């Protein structure tokens, strides 16, 4: 099991379909940033996404901040948030796990994980 609350994230092995992949870089996004992004996206954009999609958006946004103006960044929404209503979007669960969103804007992207 990995070190993230997002299912399928942080596995400690290389899967066969990824073994031959050429990777230029990797970005680590912590659970708090993922939660912040998921809640920001549902509140500001009306996008109810799952944890891995929120991680992708947070990573893409961090990359975008390092690129010249006018650059294009693309990511994939790998999951919807409907399956995560009892955890990722549950205030009680978030409180129990110390993951209550604290930001109303994107300032949480400024801190690197």
Gaussian input, Z-matrix of N, CA and C with variables (Angstrom, degrees):
# hf/3-21g

backbone

0 1
 N
 C     1     B1
 C     2     B2     1     A1
 N     3     B3     2     A2     1     D1
 C     4     B4     3     A3     2     D2
 C     5     B5     4     A4     3     D3
 N     6     B6     5     A5     4     D4
 C     7     B7     6     A6     5     D5
 C     8     B8     7     A7     6     D6
 N     9     B9     8     A8     7     D7
 C    10    B10     9     A9     8     D8
 C    11    B11    10    A10     9     D9
 N    12    B12    11    A11    10    D10
 C    13    B13    12    A12    11    D11
 C    14    B14    13    A13    12    D12
 N    15    B15    14    A14    13    D13
 C    16    B16    15    A15    14    D14
 C    17    B17    16    A16    15    D15
 N    18    B18    17    A17    16    D16
 C    19    B19    18    A18    17    D17
 C    20    B20    19    A19    18    D18
 N    21    B21    20    A20    19    D19
 C    22    B22    21    A21    20    D20
 C    23    B23    22    A22    21    D21
 N    24    B24    23    A23    22    D22
 C    25    B25    24    A24    23    D23
 C    26    B26    25    A25    24    D24
 N    27    B27    26    A26    25    D25
 C    28    B28    27    A27    26    D26
 C    29    B29    28    A28    27    D27
 N    30    B30    29    A29    28    D28
 C    31    B31    30    A30    29    D29
 C    32    B32    31    A31    30    D30
 N    33    B33    32    A32    31    D31
 C    34    B34    33    A33    32    D32
 C    35    B35    34    A34    33    D33
 N    36    B36    35    A35    34    D34
 C    37    B37    36    A36    35    D35
 C    38    B38    37    A37    36    D36
 N    39    B39    38    A38    37    D37
 C    40    B40    39    A39    38    D38
 C    41    B41    40    A40    39    D39
 N    42    B42    41    A41    40    D40
 C    43    B43    42    A42    41    D41
 C    44    B44    43    A43    42    D42
 N    45    B45    44    A44    43    D43
 C    46    B46    45    A45    44    D44
 C    47    B47    46    A46    45    D45
 N    48    B48    47    A47    46    D46
 C    49    B49    48    A48    47    D47
 C    50    B50    49    A49    48    D48
 N    51    B51    50    A50    49    D49
 C    52    B52    51    A51    50    D50
 C    53    B53    52    A52    51    D51
 N    54    B54    53    A53    52    D52
 C    55    B55    54    A54    53    D53
 C    56    B56    55    A55    54    D54
 N    57    B57    56    A56    55    D55
 C    58    B58    57    A57    56    D56
 C    59    B59    58    A58    57    D57
 N    60    B60    59    A59    58    D58
 C    61    B61    60    A60    59    D59
 C    62    B62    61    A61    60    D60
 N    63    B63    62    A62    61    D61
 C    64    B64    63    A63    62    D62
 C    65    B65    64    A64    63    D63
 N    66    B66    65    A65    64    D64
 C    67    B67    66    A66    65    D65
 C    68    B68    67    A67    66    D66
 N    69    B69    68    A68    67    D67
 C    70    B70    69    A69    68    D68
 C    71    B71    70    A70    69    D69
 N    72    B72    71    A71    70    D70
 C    73    B73    72    A72    71    D71
 C    74    B74    73    A73    72    D72
 N    75    B75    74    A74    73    D73
 C    76    B76    75    A75    74    D74
 C    77    B77    76    A76    75    D75
 N    78    B78    77    A77    76    D76
 C    79    B79    78    A78    77    D77
 C    80    B80    79    A79    78    D78
 N    81    B81    80    A80    79    D79
 C    82    B82    81    A81    80    D80
 C    83    B83    82    A82    81    D81
 N    84    B84    83    A83    82    D82
 C    85    B85    84    A84    83    D83
 C    86    B86    85    A85    84    D84
 N    87    B87    86    A86    85    D85
 C    88    B88    87    A87    86    D86
 C    89    B89    88    A88    87    D87
 N    90    B90    89    A89    88    D88
 C    91    B91    90    A90    89    D89
 C    92    B92    91    A91    90    D90
 N    93    B93    92    A92    91    D91
 C    94    B94    93    A93    92    D92
 C    95    B95    94    A94    93    D93
 N    96    B96    95    A95    94    D94
 C    97    B97    96    A96    95    D95
 C    98    B98    97    A97    96    D96
 N    99    B99    98    A98    97    D97
 C   100   B100    99    A99    98    D98
 C   101   B101   100   A100    99    D99
 N   102   B102   101   A101   100   D100
 C   103   B103   102   A102   101   D101
 C   104   B104   103   A103   102   D102
 N   105   B105   104   A104   103   D103
 C   106   B106   105   A105   104   D104
 C   107   B107   106   A106   105   D105
 N   108   B108   107   A107   106   D106
 C   109   B109   108   A108   107   D107
 C   110   B110   109   A109   108   D108
 N   111   B111   110   A110   109   D109
 C   112   B112   111   A111   110   D110
 C   113   B113   112   A112   111   D111
 N   114   B114   113   A113   112   D112
 C   115   B115   114   A114   113   D113
 C   116   B116   115   A115   114   D114
 N   117   B117   116   A116   115   D115
 C   118   B118   117   A117   116   D116
 C   119   B119   118   A118   117   D117
 N   120   B120   119   A119   118   D118
 C   121   B121   120   A120   119   D119
 C   122   B122   121   A121   120   D120
 N   123   B123   122   A122   121   D121
 C   124   B124   123   A123   122   D122
 C   125   B125   124   A124   123   D123
 N   126   B126   125   A125   124   D124
 C   127   B127   126   A126   125   D125
 C   128   B128   127   A127   126   D126
 N   129   B129   128   A128   127   D127
 C   130   B130   129   A129   128   D128
 C   131   B131   130   A130   129   D129
 N   132   B132   131   A131   130   D130
 C   133   B133   132   A132   131   D131
 C   134   B134   133   A133   132   D132
 N   135   B135   134   A134   133   D133
 C   136   B136   135   A135   134   D134
 C   137   B137   136   A136   135   D135
 N   138   B138   137   A137   136   D136
 C   139   B139   138   A138   137   D137
 C   140   B140   139   A139   138   D138
 N   141   B141   140   A140   139   D139
 C   142   B142   141   A141   140   D140
 C   143   B143   142   A142   141   D141
 N   144   B144   143   A143   142   D142
 C   145   B145   144   A144   143   D143
 C   146   B146   145   A145   144   D144
 N   147   B147   146   A146   145   D145
 C   148   B148   147   A147   146   D146
 C   149   B149   148   A148   147   D147
 N   150   B150   149   A149   148   D148
 C   151   B151   150   A150   149   D149
 C   152   B152   151   A151   150   D150
 N   153   B153   152   A152   151   D151
 C   154   B154   153   A153   152   D152
 C   155   B155   154   A154   153   D153
 N   156   B156   155   A155   154   D154
 C   157   B157   156   A156   155   D155
 C   158   B158   157   A157   156   D156
 N   159   B159   158   A158   157   D157
 C   160   B160   159   A159   158   D158
 C   161   B161   160   A160   159   D159
 N   162   B162   161   A161   160   D160
 C   163   B163   162   A162   161   D161
 C   164   B164   163   A163   162   D162
 N   165   B165   164   A164   163   D163
 C   166   B166   165   A165   164   D164
 C   167   B167   166   A166   165   D165
 N   168   B168   167   A167   166   D166
 C   169   B169   168   A168   167   D167
 C   170   B170   169   A169   168   D168
 N   171   B171   170   A170   169   D169
 C   172   B172   171   A171   170   D170
 C   173   B173   172   A172   171   D171
 N   174   B174   173   A173   172   D172
 C   175   B175   174   A174   173   D173
 C   176   B176   175   A175   174   D174
 N   177   B177   176   A176   175   D175
 C   178   B178   177   A177   176   D176
 C   179   B179   178   A178   177   D177
 N   180   B180   179   A179   178   D178
 C   181   B181   180   A180   179   D179
 C   182   B182   181   A181   180   D180
 N   183   B183   182   A182   181   D181
 C   184   B184   183   A183   182   D182
 C   185   B185   184   A184   183   D183
 N   186   B186   185   A185   184   D184
 C   187   B187   186   A186   185   D185
 C   188   B188   187   A187   186   D186
 N   189   B189   188   A188   187   D187
 C   190   B190   189   A189   188   D188
 C   191   B191   190   A190   189   D189
 N   192   B192   191   A191   190   D190
 C   193   B193   192   A192   191   D191
 C   194   B194   193   A193   192   D192
 N   195   B195   194   A194   193   D193
 C   196   B196   195   A195   194   D194
 C   197   B197   196   A196   195   D195
 N   198   B198   197   A197   196   D196
 C   199   B199   198   A198   197   D197
 C   200   B200   199   A199   198   D198
 N   201   B201   200   A200   199   D199
 C   202   B202   201   A201   200   D200
 C   203   B203   202   A202   201   D201
 N   204   B204   203   A203   202   D202
 C   205   B205   204   A204   203   D203
 C   206   B206   205   A205   204   D204
 N   207   B207   206   A206   205   D205
 C   208   B208   207   A207   206   D206
 C   209   B209   208   A208   207   D207
 N   210   B210   209   A209   208   D208
 C   211   B211   210   A210   209   D209
 C   212   B212   211   A211   210   D210
 N   213   B213   212   A212   211   D211
 C   214   B214   213   A213   212   D212
 C   215   B215   214   A214   213   D213
 N   216   B216   215   A215   214   D214
 C   217   B217   216   A216   215   D215
 C   218   B218   217   A217   216   D216
 N   219   B219   218   A218   217   D217
 C   220   B220   219   A219   218   D218
 C   221   B221   220   A220   219   D219
 N   222   B222   221   A221   220   D220
 C   223   B223   222   A222   221   D221
 C   224   B224   223   A223   222   D222
 N   225   B225   224   A224   223   D223
 C   226   B226   225   A225   224   D224
 C   227   B227   226   A226   225   D225
 N   228   B228   227   A227   226   D226
 C   229   B229   228   A228   227   D227
 C   230   B230   229   A229   228   D228
 N   231   B231   230   A230   229   D229
 C   232   B232   231   A231   230   D230
 C   233   B233   232   A232   231   D231
 N   234   B234   233   A233   232   D232
 C   235   B235   234   A234   233   D233
 C   236   B236   235   A235   234   D234
 N   237   B237   236   A236   235   D235
 C   238   B238   237   A237   236   D236
 C   239   B239   238   A238   237   D237
 N   240   B240   239   A239   238   D238
 C   241   B241   240   A240   239   D239
 C   242   B242   241   A241   240   D240
 N   243   B243   242   A242   241   D241
 C   244   B244   243   A243   242   D242
 C   245   B245   244   A244   243   D243
 N   246   B246   245   A245   244   D244
 C   247   B247   246   A246   245   D245
 C   248   B248   247   A247   246   D246
 N   249   B249   248   A248   247   D247
 C   250   B250   249   A249   248   D248
 C   251   B251   250   A250   249   D249
 N   252   B252   251   A251   250   D250
 C   253   B253   252   A252   251   D251
 C   254   B254   253   A253   252   D252
 N   255   B255   254   A254   253   D253
 C   256   B256   255   A255   254   D254
 C   257   B257   256   A256   255   D255
 N   258   B258   257   A257   256   D256
 C   259   B259   258   A258   257   D257
 C   260   B260   259   A259   258   D258
 N   261   B261   260   A260   259   D259
 C   262   B262   261   A261   260   D260
 C   263   B263   262   A262   261   D261
 N   264   B264   263   A263   262   D262
 C   265   B265   264   A264   263   D263
 C   266   B266   265   A265   264   D264
 N   267   B267   266   A266   265   D265
 C   268   B268   267   A267   266   D266
 C   269   B269   268   A268   267   D267
 N   270   B270   269   A269   268   D268
 C   271   B271   270   A270   269   D269
 C   272   B272   271   A271   270   D270
 N   273   B273   272   A272   271   D271
 C   274   B274   273   A273   272   D272
 C   275   B275   274   A274   273   D273
 N   276   B276   275   A275   274   D274
 C   277   B277   276   A276   275   D275
 C   278   B278   277   A277   276   D276
 N   279   B279   278   A278   277   D277
 C   280   B280   279   A279   278   D278
 C   281   B281   280   A280   279   D279
 N   282   B282   281   A281   280   D280
 C   283   B283   282   A282   281   D281
 C   284   B284   283   A283   282   D282
 N   285   B285   284   A284   283   D283
 C   286   B286   285   A285   284   D284
 C   287   B287   286   A286   285   D285
 N   288   B288   287   A287   286   D286
 C   289   B289   288   A288   287   D287
 C   290   B290   289   A289   288   D288
 N   291   B291   290   A290   289   D289
 C   292   B292   291   A291   290   D290
 C   293   B293   292   A292   291   D291
 N   294   B294   293   A293   292   D292
 C   295   B295   294   A294   293   D293
 C   296   B296   295   A295   294   D294
 N   297   B297   296   A296   295   D295
 C   298   B298   297   A297   296   D296
 C   299   B299   298   A298   297   D297
 N   300   B300   299   A299   298   D298
 C   301   B301   300   A300   299   D299
 C   302   B302   301   A301   300   D300
 N   303   B303   302   A302   301   D301
 C   304   B304   303   A303   302   D302
 C   305   B305   304   A304   303   D303
 N   306   B306   305   A305   304   D304
 C   307   B307   306   A306   305   D305
 C   308   B308   307   A307   306   D306
 N   309   B309   308   A308   307   D307
 C   310   B310   309   A309   308   D308
 C   311   B311   310   A310   309   D309
 N   312   B312   311   A311   310   D310
 C   313   B313   312   A312   311   D311
 C   314   B314   313   A313   312   D312
 N   315   B315   314   A314   313   D313
 C   316   B316   315   A315   314   D314
 C   317   B317   316   A316   315   D315
 N   318   B318   317   A317   316   D316
 C   319   B319   318   A318   317   D317
 C   320   B320   319   A319   318   D318
 N   321   B321   320   A320   319   D319
 C   322   B322   321   A321   320   D320
 C   323   B323   322   A322   321   D321
 N   324   B324   323   A323   322   D322
 C   325   B325   324   A324   323   D323
 C   326   B326   325   A325   324   D324
 N   327   B327   326   A326   325   D325
 C   328   B328   327   A327   326   D326
 C   329   B329   328   A328   327   D327
 N   330   B330   329   A329   328   D328
 C   331   B331   330   A330   329   D329
 C   332   B332   331   A331   330   D330
 N   333   B333   332   A332   331   D331
 C   334   B334   333   A333   332   D332
 C   335   B335   334   A334   333   D333
 N   336   B336   335   A335   334   D334
 C   337   B337   336   A336   335   D335
 C   338   B338   337   A337   336   D336

   B1=1.4388
   B2=1.5185
   B3=1.3146
   B4=1.4574
   B5=1.5109
   B6=1.3230
   B7=1.4536
   B8=1.5294
   B9=1.3281
   B10=1.4529
   B11=1.5241
   B12=1.3343
   B13=1.4566
   B14=1.5150
   B15=1.3324
   B16=1.4571
   B17=1.5237
   B18=1.3037
   B19=1.4592
   B20=1.5230
   B21=1.3451
   B22=1.4563
   B23=1.5145
   B24=1.3082
   B25=1.4613
   B26=1.5232
   B27=1.3122
   B28=1.4478
   B29=1.5161
   B30=1.3430
   B31=1.4634
   B32=1.5264
   B33=1.2788
   B34=1.4533
   B35=1.5344
   B36=1.3262
   B37=1.4699
   B38=1.5240
   B39=1.3173
   B40=1.4605
   B41=1.5194
   B42=1.3240
   B43=1.4617
   B44=1.5252
   B45=1.3189
   B46=1.4609
   B47=1.5320
   B48=1.3248
   B49=1.4622
   B50=1.5321
   B51=1.3175
   B52=1.4555
   B53=1.5316
   B54=1.3217
   B55=1.4659
   B56=1.5317
   B57=1.3101
   B58=1.4671
   B59=1.5264
   B60=1.3142
   B61=1.4673
   B62=1.5291
   B63=1.3033
   B64=1.4547
   B65=1.5278
   B66=1.3170
   B67=1.4600
   B68=1.5258
   B69=1.3240
   B70=1.4607
   B71=1.5124
   B72=1.3165
   B73=1.4583
   B74=1.5228
   B75=1.2950
   B76=1.4597
   B77=1.5191
   B78=1.3138
   B79=1.4559
   B80=1.5202
   B81=1.3037
   B82=1.4613
   B83=1.5278
   B84=1.3116
   B85=1.4625
   B86=1.5228
   B87=1.3215
   B88=1.4621
   B89=1.5274
   B90=1.3208
   B91=1.4639
   B92=1.5285
   B93=1.3418
   B94=1.4600
   B95=1.5324
   B96=1.3239
   B97=1.4652
   B98=1.5145
   B99=1.3155
   B100=1.4606
   B101=1.5218
   B102=1.3414
   B103=1.4638
   B104=1.5285
   B105=1.3273
   B106=1.4697
   B107=1.5304
   B108=1.3329
   B109=1.4664
   B110=1.5234
   B111=1.3124
   B112=1.4640
   B113=1.5312
   B114=1.3170
   B115=1.4638
   B116=1.5306
   B117=1.3131
   B118=1.4578
   B119=1.5306
   B120=1.3251
   B121=1.4674
   B122=1.5247
   B123=1.3213
   B124=1.4630
   B125=1.5292
   B126=1.3161
   B127=1.4688
   B128=1.5285
   B129=1.3297
   B130=1.4640
   B131=1.5224
   B132=1.3348
   B133=1.4647
   B134=1.5223
   B135=1.3293
   B136=1.4583
   B137=1.5169
   B138=1.3274
   B139=1.4677
   B140=1.5254
   B141=1.3190
   B142=1.4539
   B143=1.5237
   B144=1.3313
   B145=1.4624
   B146=1.5162
   B147=1.3052
   B148=1.4530
   B149=1.5185
   B150=1.3118
   B151=1.4588
   B152=1.5105
   B153=1.3249
   B154=1.4619
   B155=1.5202
   B156=1.3261
   B157=1.4654
   B158=1.5276
   B159=1.3268
   B160=1.4649
   B161=1.5289
   B162=1.3334
   B163=1.4685
   B164=1.5212
   B165=1.3243
   B166=1.4659
   B167=1.5185
   B168=1.3284
   B169=1.4628
   B170=1.5301
   B171=1.3116
   B172=1.4660
   B173=1.5304
   B174=1.3265
   B175=1.4650
   B176=1.5210
   B177=1.3281
   B178=1.4663
   B179=1.5253
   B180=1.3327
   B181=1.4631
   B182=1.5262
   B183=1.3255
   B184=1.4712
   B185=1.5222
   B186=1.3272
   B187=1.4689
   B188=1.5238
   B189=1.3258
   B190=1.4656
   B191=1.5193
   B192=1.3173
   B193=1.4664
   B194=1.5219
   B195=1.3282
   B196=1.4596
   B197=1.5244
   B198=1.3187
   B199=1.4630
   B200=1.5286
   B201=1.3264
   B202=1.4669
   B203=1.5282
   B204=1.3140
   B205=1.4683
   B206=1.5183
   B207=1.3276
   B208=1.4601
   B209=1.5134
   B210=1.3379
   B211=1.4644
   B212=1.5216
   B213=1.3077
   B214=1.4574
   B215=1.5252
   B216=1.3175
   B217=1.4610
   B218=1.5170
   B219=1.3246
   B220=1.4593
   B221=1.5190
   B222=1.3222
   B223=1.4594
   B224=1.5190
   B225=1.3103
   B226=1.4649
   B227=1.5205
   B228=1.3319
   B229=1.4581
   B230=1.5246
   B231=1.3239
   B232=1.4516
   B233=1.5212
   B234=1.3168
   B235=1.4574
   B236=1.5270
   B237=1.3151
   B238=1.4569
   B239=1.5146
   B240=1.3177
   B241=1.4595
   B242=1.5155
   B243=1.3300
   B244=1.4535
   B245=1.5152
   B246=1.3151
   B247=1.4747
   B248=1.5280
   B249=1.3352
   B250=1.4616
   B251=1.5231
   B252=1.3173
   B253=1.4574
   B254=1.5287
   B255=1.3261
   B256=1.4712
   B257=1.5305
   B258=1.3306
   B259=1.4654
   B260=1.5267
   B261=1.2873
   B262=1.4640
   B263=1.5267
   B264=1.3277
   B265=1.4595
   B266=1.5331
   B267=1.3166
   B268=1.4585
   B269=1.5300
   B270=1.3418
   B271=1.4688
   B272=1.5298
   B273=1.3343
   B274=1.4616
   B275=1.5133
   B276=1.3201
   B277=1.4652
   B278=1.5215
   B279=1.3280
   B280=1.4660
   B281=1.5227
   B282=1.3343
   B283=1.4588
   B284=1.5238
   B285=1.3295
   B286=1.4748
   B287=1.5199
   B288=1.3223
   B289=1.4561
   B290=1.5251
   B291=1.3249
   B292=1.4646
   B293=1.5158
   B294=1.3393
   B295=1.4661
   B296=1.5294
   B297=1.3187
   B298=1.4608
   B299=1.5304
   B300=1.3318
   B301=1.4739
   B302=1.5220
   B303=1.3318
   B304=1.4639
   B305=1.5267
   B306=1.3215
   B307=1.4627
   B308=1.5237
   B309=1.3231
   B310=1.4586
   B311=1.5259
   B312=1.3287
   B313=1.4568
   B314=1.5305
   B315=1.3130
   B316=1.4640
   B317=1.5296
   B318=1.3170
   B319=1.4620
   B320=1.5271
   B321=1.3134
   B322=1.4703
   B323=1.5252
   B324=1.3230
   B325=1.4572
   B326=1.5157
   B327=1.3194
   B328=1.4584
   B329=1.5101
   B330=1.3214
   B331=1.4641
   B332=1.5260
   B333=1.2915
   B334=1.4714
   B335=1.5137
   B336=1.3031
   B337=1.4654
   B338=1.5068
   A1=109.58
   A2=116.71
   A3=121.98
   A4=111.76
   A5=114.55
   A6=119.44
   A7=112.41
   A8=117.29
   A9=121.75
   A10=110.22
   A11=116.26
   A12=119.73
   A13=111.43
   A14=117.45
   A15=121.41
   A16=108.97
   A17=116.47
   A18=120.80
   A19=111.65
   A20=115.42
   A21=121.03
   A22=114.02
   A23=117.57
   A24=121.82
   A25=108.50
   A26=116.50
   A27=120.31
   A28=114.73
   A29=117.07
   A30=117.23
   A31=109.24
   A32=116.28
   A33=121.50
   A34=112.24
   A35=115.60
   A36=119.28
   A37=108.62
   A38=116.12
   A39=121.52
   A40=107.48
   A41=115.68
   A42=119.74
   A43=110.28
   A44=116.89
   A45=122.12
   A46=112.02
   A47=117.36
   A48=119.63
   A49=112.60
   A50=118.22
   A51=122.16
   A52=112.16
   A53=116.90
   A54=122.25
   A55=113.05
   A56=118.81
   A57=121.57
   A58=112.53
   A59=117.90
   A60=120.95
   A61=110.98
   A62=115.34
   A63=121.91
   A64=106.74
   A65=115.84
   A66=121.17
   A67=108.68
   A68=116.14
   A69=120.80
   A70=111.95
   A71=116.35
   A72=120.44
   A73=108.70
   A74=116.54
   A75=122.36
   A76=108.29
   A77=115.45
   A78=121.37
   A79=107.50
   A80=115.44
   A81=120.12
   A82=108.08
   A83=116.28
   A84=122.48
   A85=106.85
   A86=116.54
   A87=119.68
   A88=111.32
   A89=115.87
   A90=121.58
   A91=112.66
   A92=117.56
   A93=119.51
   A94=110.93
   A95=116.70
   A96=120.89
   A97=110.47
   A98=117.85
   A99=121.60
   A100=110.94
   A101=116.55
   A102=121.12
   A103=109.87
   A104=116.20
   A105=120.04
   A106=110.44
   A107=116.47
   A108=120.03
   A109=110.94
   A110=118.05
   A111=120.67
   A112=110.35
   A113=116.93
   A114=120.79
   A115=111.69
   A116=117.29
   A117=120.75
   A118=109.95
   A119=116.44
   A120=120.64
   A121=112.62
   A122=117.82
   A123=118.78
   A124=110.26
   A125=116.78
   A126=121.39
   A127=111.78
   A128=117.88
   A129=121.70
   A130=114.36
   A131=117.34
   A132=120.41
   A133=113.21
   A134=117.74
   A135=120.34
   A136=113.22
   A137=116.87
   A138=122.16
   A139=109.34
   A140=116.86
   A141=121.94
   A142=107.35
   A143=115.66
   A144=121.58
   A145=111.26
   A146=115.16
   A147=121.49
   A148=110.95
   A149=115.49
   A150=121.34
   A151=114.61
   A152=118.38
   A153=118.77
   A154=111.20
   A155=118.37
   A156=120.51
   A157=110.12
   A158=117.59
   A159=120.88
   A160=110.66
   A161=117.02
   A162=120.49
   A163=110.60
   A164=116.75
   A165=120.62
   A166=111.39
   A167=116.42
   A168=119.93
   A169=110.42
   A170=117.64
   A171=120.63
   A172=110.60
   A173=116.75
   A174=120.28
   A175=111.61
   A176=116.70
   A177=120.79
   A178=110.79
   A179=116.95
   A180=120.50
   A181=110.92
   A182=116.97
   A183=119.37
   A184=110.90
   A185=117.11
   A186=120.19
   A187=109.92
   A188=116.63
   A189=121.01
   A190=111.72
   A191=117.07
   A192=120.66
   A193=112.21
   A194=118.38
   A195=121.74
   A196=112.38
   A197=117.45
   A198=121.72
   A199=111.53
   A200=116.22
   A201=119.79
   A202=111.53
   A203=116.27
   A204=121.69
   A205=109.17
   A206=116.25
   A207=121.22
   A208=114.40
   A209=117.67
   A210=120.87
   A211=109.88
   A212=115.97
   A213=121.65
   A214=109.25
   A215=115.82
   A216=122.29
   A217=107.17
   A218=116.47
   A219=121.86
   A220=108.64
   A221=116.20
   A222=120.75
   A223=108.69
   A224=116.44
   A225=122.64
   A226=108.98
   A227=116.04
   A228=120.85
   A229=106.47
   A230=116.12
   A231=120.83
   A232=114.95
   A233=117.93
   A234=119.25
   A235=110.55
   A236=114.44
   A237=121.28
   A238=109.33
   A239=116.61
   A240=120.35
   A241=115.68
   A242=117.98
   A243=120.60
   A244=114.14
   A245=117.41
   A246=120.91
   A247=112.60
   A248=116.90
   A249=120.58
   A250=113.01
   A251=117.18
   A252=120.43
   A253=112.17
   A254=117.68
   A255=120.40
   A256=112.63
   A257=117.31
   A258=120.34
   A259=111.19
   A260=117.43
   A261=122.83
   A262=113.01
   A263=117.36
   A264=121.44
   A265=112.39
   A266=116.90
   A267=122.11
   A268=109.23
   A269=118.04
   A270=120.33
   A271=113.79
   A272=118.04
   A273=120.77
   A274=111.97
   A275=116.57
   A276=120.92
   A277=110.20
   A278=116.74
   A279=120.40
   A280=110.76
   A281=117.39
   A282=121.44
   A283=111.15
   A284=117.22
   A285=122.12
   A286=112.15
   A287=116.51
   A288=121.27
   A289=113.55
   A290=117.00
   A291=120.85
   A292=113.63
   A293=116.94
   A294=120.95
   A295=113.33
   A296=117.33
   A297=120.46
   A298=108.84
   A299=118.24
   A300=120.21
   A301=110.76
   A302=116.09
   A303=121.34
   A304=112.66
   A305=117.97
   A306=121.77
   A307=112.15
   A308=116.45
   A309=122.36
   A310=110.49
   A311=116.97
   A312=121.61
   A313=108.72
   A314=117.57
   A315=121.12
   A316=113.89
   A317=118.34
   A318=119.97
   A319=112.71
   A320=117.59
   A321=119.77
   A322=111.48
   A323=118.43
   A324=121.35
   A325=112.87
   A326=117.21
   A327=121.47
   A328=112.64
   A329=117.98
   A330=120.39
   A331=109.28
   A332=115.33
   A333=120.72
   A334=109.20
   A335=115.87
   A336=120.50
   A337=111.01
   D1=143.54
   D2=-179.13
   D3=-82.35
   D4=-169.84
   D5=-177.13
   D6=-108.69
   D7=28.92
   D8=179.69
   D9=-126.47
   D10=150.54
   D11=174.85
   D12=-76.62
   D13=-15.05
   D14=-179.84
   D15=-77.40
   D16=122.24
   D17=-176.03
   D18=-62.70
   D19=135.64
   D20=178.35
   D21=81.80
   D22=4.46
   D23=-178.78
   D24=-108.10
   D25=138.03
   D26=173.50
   D27=83.92
   D28=21.92
   D29=177.32
   D30=-63.88
   D31=150.23
   D32=-173.71
   D33=-100.85
   D34=30.82
   D35=177.83
   D36=-144.38
   D37=160.56
   D38=176.58
   D39=-96.23
   D40=120.99
   D41=179.50
   D42=-78.41
   D43=155.95
   D44=-175.94
   D45=-57.85
   D46=-39.66
   D47=-178.10
   D48=-71.04
   D49=-11.62
   D50=-179.92
   D51=-107.92
   D52=-10.69
   D53=-172.81
   D54=-55.34
   D55=-40.62
   D56=-176.16
   D57=-96.27
   D58=4.86
   D59=-177.43
   D60=-66.08
   D61=141.83
   D62=174.35
   D63=-97.69
   D64=118.03
   D65=-176.11
   D66=-115.20
   D67=126.28
   D68=178.22
   D69=-82.90
   D70=-34.43
   D71=-174.52
   D72=-162.91
   D73=167.10
   D74=175.41
   D75=-141.93
   D76=150.70
   D77=180.00
   D78=-125.55
   D79=133.34
   D80=176.12
   D81=-97.45
   D82=127.86
   D83=177.23
   D84=-121.27
   D85=121.45
   D86=-177.35
   D87=-78.07
   D88=167.20
   D89=-177.60
   D90=-60.04
   D91=-39.77
   D92=-179.09
   D93=-61.89
   D94=-42.22
   D95=178.11
   D96=-65.29
   D97=-40.08
   D98=177.67
   D99=-61.18
   D100=-45.16
   D101=179.07
   D102=-63.74
   D103=-45.51
   D104=178.65
   D105=-56.42
   D106=-46.12
   D107=-177.73
   D108=-67.26
   D109=-42.78
   D110=179.31
   D111=-58.56
   D112=-44.77
   D113=-178.88
   D114=-71.98
   D115=-35.65
   D116=175.71
   D117=-62.15
   D118=-46.42
   D119=-176.97
   D120=-65.88
   D121=-38.17
   D122=178.78
   D123=-71.34
   D124=-37.88
   D125=-177.55
   D126=-74.77
   D127=-45.17
   D128=-172.45
   D129=-94.65
   D130=-28.23
   D131=-175.18
   D132=-117.38
   D133=-8.71
   D134=-178.42
   D135=71.96
   D136=24.37
   D137=-179.65
   D138=-104.70
   D139=110.47
   D140=177.45
   D141=-91.70
   D142=97.38
   D143=-174.61
   D144=-111.54
   D145=158.52
   D146=173.96
   D147=-83.03
   D148=178.08
   D149=-176.26
   D150=-61.57
   D151=-44.48
   D152=-177.42
   D153=-67.78
   D154=-35.48
   D155=176.58
   D156=-66.20
   D157=-41.77
   D158=178.28
   D159=-64.41
   D160=-37.61
   D161=174.99
   D162=-61.31
   D163=-44.03
   D164=179.57
   D165=-61.18
   D166=-43.65
   D167=-179.76
   D168=-65.50
   D169=-42.83
   D170=178.82
   D171=-61.66
   D172=-44.33
   D173=177.82
   D174=-63.41
   D175=-43.82
   D176=179.05
   D177=-62.90
   D178=-39.62
   D179=179.48
   D180=-66.40
   D181=-39.10
   D182=177.49
   D183=-65.35
   D184=-41.43
   D185=177.17
   D186=-63.29
   D187=-44.87
   D188=-178.05
   D189=-57.11
   D190=-35.09
   D191=-178.95
   D192=-67.08
   D193=-17.12
   D194=-178.99
   D195=-96.84
   D196=-6.52
   D197=-174.81
   D198=-97.59
   D199=159.84
   D200=177.47
   D201=-63.47
   D202=153.34
   D203=176.22
   D204=-54.72
   D205=140.76
   D206=179.29
   D207=88.54
   D208=-3.50
   D209=178.07
   D210=-69.54
   D211=158.31
   D212=178.29
   D213=-115.34
   D214=131.91
   D215=176.14
   D216=-123.86
   D217=134.77
   D218=-178.85
   D219=-123.25
   D220=141.02
   D221=173.73
   D222=-139.71
   D223=175.10
   D224=-177.29
   D225=-118.88
   D226=135.51
   D227=172.83
   D228=-89.31
   D229=98.16
   D230=-174.15
   D231=-79.56
   D232=-12.50
   D233=-178.73
   D234=-158.40
   D235=149.93
   D236=174.37
   D237=-91.03
   D238=166.86
   D239=-175.06
   D240=-91.96
   D241=-3.77
   D242=-177.20
   D243=-57.60
   D244=-33.49
   D245=-179.29
   D246=-78.52
   D247=-6.20
   D248=-173.10
   D249=-114.81
   D250=17.59
   D251=-177.77
   D252=-63.89
   D253=-29.78
   D254=-177.98
   D255=-83.78
   D256=-7.00
   D257=-179.92
   D258=-127.80
   D259=-77.15
   D260=-174.24
   D261=-57.68
   D262=-30.94
   D263=-178.48
   D264=-113.84
   D265=18.20
   D266=-179.87
   D267=-105.14
   D268=111.38
   D269=-177.19
   D270=-55.63
   D271=-39.22
   D272=179.76
   D273=-64.89
   D274=-44.88
   D275=179.54
   D276=-64.39
   D277=-42.88
   D278=178.77
   D279=-61.18
   D280=-43.00
   D281=178.64
   D282=-62.27
   D283=-46.43
   D284=178.54
   D285=-57.41
   D286=-33.01
   D287=-175.47
   D288=-101.42
   D289=9.41
   D290=176.97
   D291=64.75
   D292=33.51
   D293=-175.45
   D294=-123.30
   D295=24.25
   D296=-179.99
   D297=-63.50
   D298=128.97
   D299=177.59
   D300=-60.34
   D301=139.07
   D302=-175.88
   D303=-115.62
   D304=-12.69
   D305=-172.75
   D306=-112.77
   D307=147.46
   D308=173.97
   D309=-103.73
   D310=-9.90
   D311=-179.16
   D312=-126.36
   D313=-165.15
   D314=-176.03
   D315=-95.55
   D316=17.76
   D317=-179.13
   D318=-63.74
   D319=-20.02
   D320=177.84
   D321=-64.83
   D322=-17.81
   D323=178.18
   D324=-74.02
   D325=-16.74
   D326=-177.12
   D327=-69.67
   D328=-28.51
   D329=179.90
   D330=-89.95
   D331=130.69
   D332=177.41
   D333=-85.36
   D334=145.31
   D335=178.71
   D336=-78.21

